[in-house]
Amino acid sequence: MRTDLFTDPLDGLDEALVAVDAFDRVLVSGLLRPQPGQAAGLAGLADAVVGTPLASLVAEAVDKAAAGAAGEDHFVALAAARTALMGSVHDALTDRVADITGRPRAERGTPDPETDAPGANVLAAARAWLCDLARAGWQGIDHELVAGAAPVVSAMLPDTRLRRQATLLDGFAAELAASCPGATLDRVPERRWADLWTRALLLTLPGAARTSAPSTATGRLLPLGVDLQEHATAVQAQVHAVFEPADGAAPRLVRAAVSAPKPDTVVGAGLWQLLRPRMSLLAAAGEGRAMELDAMPVTPEGDLLWDDERARTGEPADPFATARVILSTATDPVTAPLDRHPARIAVPVFLEGYATEHEADGPLTFTVAGHRLAVDADRVPAAGPLTPEAVVASGACLGLLRWDAGEFVLQPLAVETTVRKKTVAVHAGAWAGGTDDKVGARAEKAATDSVAVLRERAGKLLRA
């Protein structure tokens, strides 16, 4: 592993992000009556794409937007330019990750042609609402403007082909509604809302959501670790794994995710009760076992479309043995064009032989071959036995290499540490399939009691 590349600067990366940030500030005040400072931010976006196929379209859009006369096509051009810049940052970072790990990368495929364009009218309505948002700006949002998304989302949801766009639009509108009126906001999440706005706008274009048809995977799946992501009303577990095809082809990195709605009273280890019945892979990952797949659908981006009927539990498989023997030869998946964003980078890596530094109330870092790597211990979930203290005491770590706040960071998924002179593995997803651990069992029981009470109350409401 080329650890010297963790901190080696990337040409052009800072400049691209400066242009993005300048455009994001433009959206704070909106483009209904743009000010001179906003014109400068727009011009920076146009300058950043000079020499690309977008140059002339973006230049025209910038002129119109600076004059307060931008139409839908102009807003789409601005969104495309911003997305292209973030995509270029993503590509530079993933190329750097490939240099760090030395692993091969899969080749990008061509999306299948779309036979029809679903929901053209409702997508046009969504596009019009998003353009109105850009004109108003984040400081100009109010409940009336944000409520304009509700009928659009309602019209999208019955069509499964538009479910992706509907979910994004609904979530974005909910965030904006919780922040109304925008004029009273002390702090605006500029990058996040601009990310959501540009993505939502581009997904309203015909063919933007096209993907390549999934293939099938038959062979052995070796889990590496589980990344648990919790929200107040939802929870998702994503299992990262190495897949060994039965036909002897090269191993590849894949993911399998499962999500579930949750009440805010279910937290910690109780979250697994919501997820476990939906995907058998969680139990296998928690128990340290492989799974045998039979024609499991898999996207070109390496996402398994999980179906319990196409999987069965296999032999014991130690994730650390998998990492030491196979991980370095596994092919990294590609990223879909519209998903190219630095926040999407989450690459499984294995480190050992590092020194740990952790000052009181300070950041945690690993020093590997003389080079420092920040460790994001805050991402370690409370729904497992892995703790920041175990990470500090570790000698080997399986984790996800991410990029955050201008630097590479490591999110631990599992560590090897020494307990009573014996090497012990501690996994964030160890309780995914159930546990005899006292803390985990107590949390599971509390969650069971909470869910039982909620079901009883729901039943009474329905009967009433």
N, C-alpha and C positions, 0 to 999 in steps of 0.2 A: 504494500500500500504506500502510495506517494504522500506521506503525511506533510511534506514540505509545501504541498499545494493548498493546504487548508487556508493559509493566510496570504498566498501569492495573489497580487491584484489582477483583476481582469480588465483588459482594455475596453473602454467605451461603456462599461457597466454603469459607472456613476453618472455619466452624461445622460444616458437613457433614462435613468431614474429621476434626474433633475427635471428633464422635460415632462415626464409623467406627473411629477409633483406640482409643477407649475400649471399644468392643465387641470389637475384636480382642484387647485385653489380657485380656478375660474368657475367651477361648478358650485362653489360655496355661495357666491352672490347671484349666480344665474346669468343667463344671456338674453334676458328680455331687454334690458337697457345697459349694455356692457360699458364698463369704465376703461380708461386708458391702461390701467394695470392689468386688466383681463386681456386686452389686446396683446400685450407682451407675452402673457402665458400662452395664448393661442399661437402666436408667431413661433414660439419655441417648439411647439408640437410640429408645426409645418417644417421648420428647419431640421428637425430630427429625422424626417422621412425623405429628405431630398435625395434624389438618385434611386428611389424605389418606385415600383409601379403605382404607389399611392400618392406620389408627390403632387401631381396636378390636381387631383380630386381634393386633397387635403388643403392645398393652397387656396382653391376656390372656396372651400368650406370655411376656412379661417377668415377670409375677407368678408364673407356674408355674416358670419357669427360676430365678428368685431363691429359690424354695422348694425347689429340687432335684427338682421333679416334672414337668419338661417332657417331653412326648411328641413323636412325629414331627411332628405338625401344628404344634406350637409351634416346633420347630427350623426348619421350613420358613418359618414366618412371620418369624422372626428373620433368616433368610437373605434373604428377600424384601425386608425393610426395609433391610438393608445394601446389597443390590444396587441398590435404588431410590436410595439416597443416592449411591452411586458413579455411577449413571446420571445423576443430576442434575448432578453435578460434570462428567461428560463432556459433557452437553448445554450447560452454561454455557461450557465451554472451546471446544467446536466452534462455538457461536454467536460467541464472541469471535474465533476464527480466521476465520470468514466475514466478520466486520467488518474484520479486518486485511487480508484478501486482496481483498475486494469481489467474490468470485465467487458465482454463484448456487448454490443447493443443490437437489438432487433431492428430490422428495416421497417420504415413506415410504409403502410399500404395505402391504396387509393379507395376512398369511400365509394360504396355502391351507388349507382345512379338511382335517383328517387323517381318512382313511377308517377307519383302525384304530390301535390303540395297541400297538406292538410290545413284546414282552418285559415285560409288566406285572409278572410274578413276579420276574424278575431285577432289574428296576429297584427293586422294593420291597426286595429283599435289599441292593442298593447303598445305598438310603436308610437302612436299618437300621444298616448298617456306619458310615455317615457320622454318624449320630446317636450311636452308641457313641463315635466319635472326639470329638465335642463334649463328651460327658460326661467322658471321660478327660482331655481337654485335651492340649496339645502336650507338657507336662511329664510326662504320664501314659502316653504311648505306649510300647509295647514290641513285640517281634517277634511275639508271639502275636496281639496286637490288629491290627497292620498286616497280618499274613498273612491275615486274614479277607477281604481284598479279592481275593486270588488266584482263588478259585473263582468269584467274581462276574464278574471280568474274563474268565475262561475261558468262562463261559456267554454273555457278551455278544458276544465276538469273531466267532462264526460268523454272526451276524445283521448284515448290512451297515448296516442302519438304526440299529444301536446302536454302530457303530464309533466315532463321535465320543465318546460317553459312556465307552466302554471305554478309549479312548486316554487321556482325561483322568484317569480313575480309576487306570489303571495307572501313569501318570507320577507322580501324586500319591502313591500308595502307595510307589513306588520312592524318592521323596525322603524320605518319613517313615522308611522302612526304613533308609536310609543315616544317619539321625540317631538311631536307637534306641541305648540307652534315652533317652527324653526328659528324664528327671530329671538327666542329666549334661550337658545342653546349656548352653553358656556364653551363647549368643545364639540367640534364636528369631526366624526370619523371619516376624514376626506378620502383616504386610500380605499377603505372598505366600501363606502357607498359608491365611489367612482368605479370600483371593480364590479359591483353588482349592476350598476347602471349600464356600463359598456357591454357586459356579458348578456344581460337581458335584452338590450337593444339589438345586438347582432343575432341573437337567437330568434328574433322575429322575422328574419330574412328567409326567403324560400331556399330550402336546401341546407341551411346552416347547421341543422341538427343531424345531418346525414352521418352515418357511421358505416364501417365495413361490417359485413355479416359475421357473426361469431363462428368460430370453428369449434371443434370438439377436442377434449383432452382425455386420453386414456393412459393410465400409468399410475405412478406412486407420488403422493403429495406428502412433503415433509415440512410440517409447520416450524417456523422460526420464532414467532412471537405474536402477541395480540396487542393492538393499539386500541384503547377504549376512549371514546369521545362522548362526553356527557353534556347535555343541554338541560335547561329547566324542564322542558316538556318532551325531550326525546333523548335516546341513547343509541350509539352505534359502536359495534366492535368490528375491527378489520383485522383479519388474520393474514400475516405475511408468510409466504412459504416458498419452498423450492419444489418445482414439479419435474419429475423424471419421466419422460415419455416411455411408453412400453415398447415403442419401435426402436429404441436405442438412440434417438436424436439427442442433441445437446440439452442439458437441463436448463430451465428458465425460471425466472422469478415471477410469481403470480400473487394475486390478492383475492380474498373472499370477504365480503362485508355483509353484515346483517344489522338492521335497524328496528327500533320499536318505540312507540310512544310511551311516556312514563309520567306518573304523577310526581309532584315535587317531594312527596314523603318517602319515595323509594330512592335510596342513595347507597353508596359504598358497594359492598359485596351483594346486596340485594338486587343490583342491576342485572346480574347474570340470570336471575329468574325470569326476567322479561325477554332475554335474548336466547337463552339455552334451548327452549323448545323449537325455535325457528331454524336452528342450524346445528347439525350433529358435529360439525367440524370443531365447534367450541369445546366440546367434551374431549375430543381427541387432542386438541392443542393443550388443554389443561392437564391431561394425563400423560402427555409426552408420547403420543403414538402417531404413526403414519396413517394415511388413508389411501385406499385404492379407488381410483376414479374410473368410471366406465362411460365414455362419450359425454363428459361434463362440458356444457357450453362454456366457451371462453372468448372474450373479446380480444382484438389485436393489441389492446392496451394492457393485457394481462389480468383482467378482472374475470374471475370465475362467476358465472351466473348460477349460483349454488342450487342444487337439487338433491335432497337427501336420498332420493331413489337411485341416484347414479353414483353413490359413494358408500363404502363400507370401511369399518375400522380395521387397520392393519397391525403390523408388529410395532413394538416399542421403537421410538426414534428420538434420540437425544438431540435437541436443537443445537447444542454446542458442537456435537460431533458433526452434524450437518454443516454447520458454519465452517468448521476447520477443514472438512474434506471436500465439500461440493460448492459452497457459496462462491468461491473465487472464479469458478468456471461457468456459473449460471448466467444466462443472457438477461440483460436488463430490458424491461418492456419499453415500448415507445409511448408517447403521449399524444392524445388526440389534439388536432390543431387549436381548437378553441379552449382547450384545457391547459395550454402552455402558459403557466404563471408560476413565479417563484414559490408561492405558498403551497403549490401542489407537490413540491419536491419532498419525497420521503423514501429514501433509498436504504435498504437493509445493508448493514456493514457489521464486521466483527473486529474487535480490538482486544489485544492482550499485551501484557508487558508494559503497561503505562504507569506513570506516577500520578497520584491524585493530589490536587491542591484545593483546599476549601477553607477560606478564612471565615471567621465569625461574621454572619450576616452578609457575606460576600458571595460572589459567583463560584460555582464548582467547575473545575477544569481538569481535563486529562492532559498530561504531557506525554506524547508518543514520539519516540525517536527524536527528542529535543524540540518538538513542535506542539504548541498548545491547541486544544480543541475545547470549546465551551460545551458544558453539559447542561441540558435543560431538565433539571430534576423536578421542576414544577409540573411537567407533563406526566409524571409517574402517577397513575390513578390510585385512589384509596380503595379500589375494589380488588386488591390483590396484596400479597405479602411483600412485594418489592417496595422498599422505602429509600428515601435519599441517603439514609445512614448506611444501608446495604450497598448502595452505589459507591459511596465514599470508601468503604472497606473492600471493594472488589479488586480482582486481579484480571478479570476478563469480562467483556461486555458485548452483548448483542443489542444493536439499537438501530434507529432510523436516522440517517444523516439528513438534516434539514437546513434550510437557509432562512435566517430570521434577523431582522434589524442590521443587515449589512455584513453578516458573518455566518459561517457554517456552524451549526450546533448539533449535538447528539442527543437524541431522545432515547433513554434506556428502555429496552423491552425485557431484558433478563441479564443477570450478572452471575458470575462465579465468585464466591467469597469463601473465606476459611472460618470454620466454626469448630472449635476443639480439635485443631490440627487436621481437620478433614475438609476437603473441597466440597462445597455445597452450592447447588444452582438455585437461584431465586428468580421466579418468573412473574411478570406483571399479570399474566393471564392464568396463573396457576389455579385460581378458584373458578375458572370458567365452567368446568364440568362438575363442580361441587367440591366441598372441602370438609375435612375433619378438624381443621384449625379452629381454635376456640374463638378467635376474633371474627373470622369469616363466618363460622356457624352462627354466632350470635347476631351478626348483621343480616344473614339470610333469614333467620327466624323473625327478626323485627320487620323485614320486608314482607314476609309471608303474612304477618299479622296486619300490616298496613293494607296490603292488597285485599285481604279477606274483608276488612272493614269497608273499604271502598266498594267492593262488589256487593256487599250487603246493602249499603246506602243506595247504590245504583238500582238494585232490585226493588227497593222500596219506592224509589221515584218512578220507576217504570210501572209498578203496580198501581201507584196513585194516579 
